[in-house]
Amino acid sequence: MSDAPIIAQKSPIAVEVTEGKSYFWCSCGKSSKQPFCDGSHKGSDFAPMKYTAEADKKLFFCACKHSDKKPLCDGSHSKL
């Protein structure tokens, strides 16, 4: 990977996901629709990560872009 991702915020973003629906998580940190992709990565080495919900529930998506469990939060933001 060329550049490090931009830290959108140092806390996760809670999202109510729908079973079977696909979501495209922003990996670059530039999207104005955090935590999801709006195409701002174009021209970079970043690409959105597809996540398909396994159930209807609230999930916490990573917004610092440093999680080891991407696209979900693993608490990495507390070390930044």
PARO-302104 format. One line per field, with one value per atom (N, C-alpha, C): residue number from 1; residue in one letter; z, x, y. Coordinates in nm, 2 decimals, m for minus. Layout:
num = NUM	... $
residu = A	... $
c3 = Z	... $
c1 = X	... $
c2 = Y	... $
***
This chain:
num = 1	1	1	2	2	2	3	3	3	4	4	4	5	5	5	6	6	6	7	7	7	8	8	8	9	9	9	10	10	10	11	11	11	12	12	12	13	13	13	14	14	14	15	15	15	16	16	16	17	17	17	18	18	18	19	19	19	20	20	20	21	21	21	22	22	22	23	23	23	24	24	24	25	25	25	26	26	26	27	27	27	28	28	28	29	29	29	30	30	30	31	31	31	32	32	32	33	33	33	34	34	34	35	35	35	36	36	36	37	37	37	38	38	38	39	39	39	40	40	40	41	41	41	42	42	42	43	43	43	44	44	44	45	45	45	46	46	46	47	47	47	48	48	48	49	49	49	50	50	50	51	51	51	52	52	52	53	53	53	54	54	54	55	55	55	56	56	56	57	57	57	58	58	58	59	59	59	60	60	60	61	61	61	62	62	62	63	63	63	64	64	64	65	65	65	66	66	66	67	67	67	68	68	68	69	69	69	70	70	70	71	71	71	72	72	72	73	73	73	74	74	74	75	75	75	76	76	76	77	77	77	78	78	78	79	79	79	80	80	80 $
residu = M	M	M	S	S	S	D	D	D	A	A	A	P	P	P	I	I	I	I	I	I	A	A	A	Q	Q	Q	K	K	K	S	S	S	P	P	P	I	I	I	A	A	A	V	V	V	E	E	E	V	V	V	T	T	T	E	E	E	G	G	G	K	K	K	S	S	S	Y	Y	Y	F	F	F	W	W	W	C	C	C	S	S	S	C	C	C	G	G	G	K	K	K	S	S	S	S	S	S	K	K	K	Q	Q	Q	P	P	P	F	F	F	C	C	C	D	D	D	G	G	G	S	S	S	H	H	H	K	K	K	G	G	G	S	S	S	D	D	D	F	F	F	A	A	A	P	P	P	M	M	M	K	K	K	Y	Y	Y	T	T	T	A	A	A	E	E	E	A	A	A	D	D	D	K	K	K	K	K	K	L	L	L	F	F	F	F	F	F	C	C	C	A	A	A	C	C	C	K	K	K	H	H	H	S	S	S	D	D	D	K	K	K	K	K	K	P	P	P	L	L	L	C	C	C	D	D	D	G	G	G	S	S	S	H	H	H	S	S	S	K	K	K	L	L	L $
c3 = 0.00	0.00	0.00	m0.07	m0.09	0.04	0.06	0.17	0.28	0.40	0.51	0.49	0.54	0.53	0.62	0.58	0.66	0.78	0.90	1.01	1.00	0.97	0.96	1.10	1.20	1.34	1.43	1.55	1.64	1.73	1.67	1.73	1.63	1.66	1.55	1.52	1.41	1.37	1.37	1.45	1.47	1.35	1.29	1.17	1.19	1.17	1.17	1.03	1.02	0.90	0.87	0.75	0.71	0.65	0.70	0.66	0.51	0.45	0.30	0.22	0.28	0.21	0.21	0.10	0.10	0.12	0.19	0.23	0.18	0.13	0.08	0.17	0.26	0.36	0.30	0.34	0.30	0.36	0.28	0.34	0.34	0.26	0.25	0.36	0.41	0.51	0.45	0.31	0.25	0.22	0.23	0.20	0.29	0.23	0.31	0.36	0.33	0.37	0.47	0.56	0.65	0.72	0.75	0.72	0.58	0.49	0.36	0.25	0.14	0.03	m0.05	m0.10	m0.19	m0.32	m0.33	m0.45	m0.44	m0.32	m0.30	m0.32	m0.31	m0.33	m0.47	m0.57	m0.71	m0.73	m0.80	m0.83	m0.73	m0.63	m0.52	m0.53	m0.44	m0.43	m0.34	m0.28	m0.20	m0.28	m0.22	m0.28	m0.16	m0.19	m0.08	m0.05	0.07	0.11	0.12	0.05	0.06	0.18	0.25	0.37	0.35	0.36	0.35	0.48	0.53	0.66	0.67	0.78	0.81	0.89	0.94	1.02	1.04	1.07	1.10	1.24	1.25	1.38	1.37	1.49	1.50	1.50	1.41	1.40	1.42	1.46	1.48	1.38	1.27	1.17	1.20	1.17	1.19	1.12	1.19	1.12	1.13	1.21	1.21	1.10	1.04	0.93	0.96	1.09	1.14	1.21	1.20	1.27	1.20	1.28	1.23	1.19	1.22	1.19	1.09	1.00	0.90	0.83	0.81	0.82	0.96	1.06	1.19	1.28	1.39	1.49	1.58	1.61	1.71	1.82	1.83	1.94	1.90	1.78	1.74	1.76	1.75	1.76	1.89	1.99	2.13	2.14	2.04	2.04	1.94	1.88	1.78	1.84 $
c1 = 0.08	0.00	0.09	0.05	0.13	0.12	0.02	0.00	m0.08	m0.06	m0.15	m0.29	m0.39	m0.52	m0.54	m0.63	m0.66	m0.75	m0.73	m0.81	m0.94	m1.05	m1.18	m1.22	m1.21	m1.24	m1.18	m1.16	m1.10	m1.20	m1.31	m1.41	m1.49	m1.55	m1.63	m1.76	m1.82	m1.95	m2.05	m2.15	m2.26	m2.35	m2.38	m2.47	m2.56	m2.69	m2.79	m2.78	m2.73	m2.72	m2.84	m2.86	m2.97	m2.92	m2.97	m2.93	m2.93	m2.82	m2.81	m2.77	m2.77	m2.73	m2.58	m2.53	m2.38	m2.36	m2.25	m2.20	m2.06	m2.02	m1.88	m1.81	m1.73	m1.66	m1.54	m1.53	m1.42	m1.29	m1.19	m1.06	m0.96	m0.99	m0.89	m0.91	m1.03	m1.06	m1.11	m1.11	m1.15	m1.30	m1.38	m1.52	m1.59	m1.69	m1.77	m1.89	m1.91	m2.02	m1.97	m1.88	m1.82	m1.93	m1.91	m1.79	m1.79	m1.88	m1.89	m1.82	m1.80	m1.73	m1.82	m1.76	m1.83	m1.74	m1.64	m1.56	m1.44	m1.42	m1.30	m1.17	m1.16	m1.03	m0.98	m1.06	m1.02	m0.89	m0.80	m0.67	m0.56	m0.61	m0.51	m0.50	m0.43	m0.41	m0.52	m0.61	m0.71	m0.83	m0.91	m1.03	m1.13	m1.26	m1.36	m1.36	m1.40	m1.40	m1.55	m1.59	m1.73	m1.76	m1.87	m1.91	m2.06	m2.09	m2.23	m2.28	m2.39	m2.44	m2.50	m2.47	m2.52	m2.65	m2.68	m2.80	m2.84	m2.97	m3.01	m2.96	m2.87	m2.82	m2.73	m2.69	m2.61	m2.46	m2.38	m2.24	m2.16	m2.04	m1.95	m1.84	m1.85	m1.76	m1.64	m1.52	m1.40	m1.40	m1.36	m1.35	m1.21	m1.12	m0.98	m0.90	m0.96	m0.90	m0.77	m0.75	m0.64	m0.67	m0.80	m0.85	m0.79	m0.76	m0.71	m0.83	m0.95	m1.07	m1.16	m1.09	m1.16	m1.27	m1.39	m1.42	m1.48	m1.48	m1.53	m1.42	m1.47	m1.38	m1.32	m1.19	m1.13	m1.06	m1.09	m1.04	m0.90	m0.85	m0.72	m0.72	m0.83	m0.83	m0.78	m0.79	m0.75	m0.60	m0.53	m0.38	m0.32	m0.41	m0.36	m0.33 $
c2 = m0.12	0.00	0.12	0.22	0.34	0.43	0.50	0.59	0.53	0.58	0.54	0.60	0.54	0.59	0.71	0.80	0.92	0.87	0.92	0.88	0.97	0.91	0.98	1.03	0.94	0.98	0.87	0.90	0.80	0.74	0.70	0.62	0.55	0.43	0.36	0.43	0.39	0.44	0.33	0.34	0.24	0.25	0.13	0.12	0.01	0.03	m0.08	m0.14	m0.27	m0.33	m0.43	m0.46	m0.54	m0.67	m0.79	m0.92	m0.93	m0.98	m1.00	m0.88	m0.76	m0.64	m0.62	m0.57	m0.55	m0.40	m0.38	m0.24	m0.23	m0.11	m0.09	0.01	m0.05	0.03	0.11	0.23	0.32	0.28	0.25	0.21	0.33	0.43	0.54	0.65	0.67	0.77	0.90	0.91	1.04	1.06	0.95	0.95	1.05	1.13	1.21	1.14	1.01	0.93	0.82	0.85	0.75	0.68	0.55	0.47	0.41	0.45	0.39	0.47	0.41	0.46	0.56	0.67	0.76	0.78	0.70	0.71	0.80	0.86	0.96	0.89	0.76	0.69	0.69	0.73	0.72	0.78	0.72	0.77	0.73	0.65	0.61	0.45	0.40	0.25	0.19	0.27	0.23	0.18	0.09	0.04	0.01	0.02	m0.01	m0.16	m0.19	m0.33	m0.37	m0.47	m0.52	m0.60	m0.57	m0.64	m0.67	m0.80	m0.84	m0.89	m0.82	m0.84	m0.99	m1.05	m1.19	m1.19	m1.07	m1.06	m0.92	m0.89	m0.75	m0.72	m0.63	m0.59	m0.46	m0.41	m0.29	m0.34	m0.29	m0.31	m0.19	m0.20	m0.08	m0.09	0.00	0.00	0.09	0.05	0.12	0.25	0.36	0.49	0.54	0.48	0.52	0.45	0.35	0.28	0.19	0.17	0.09	m0.04	m0.08	m0.20	m0.33	m0.43	m0.56	m0.64	m0.60	m0.67	m0.59	m0.52	m0.44	m0.52	m0.47	m0.32	m0.29	m0.38	m0.36	m0.31	m0.24	m0.18	m0.29	m0.28	m0.37	m0.30	m0.17	m0.09	m0.02	m0.04	0.02	0.17	0.24	0.38	0.43	0.35	0.39	0.40	0.34	0.34	0.45	0.52	0.62	0.76 $
***
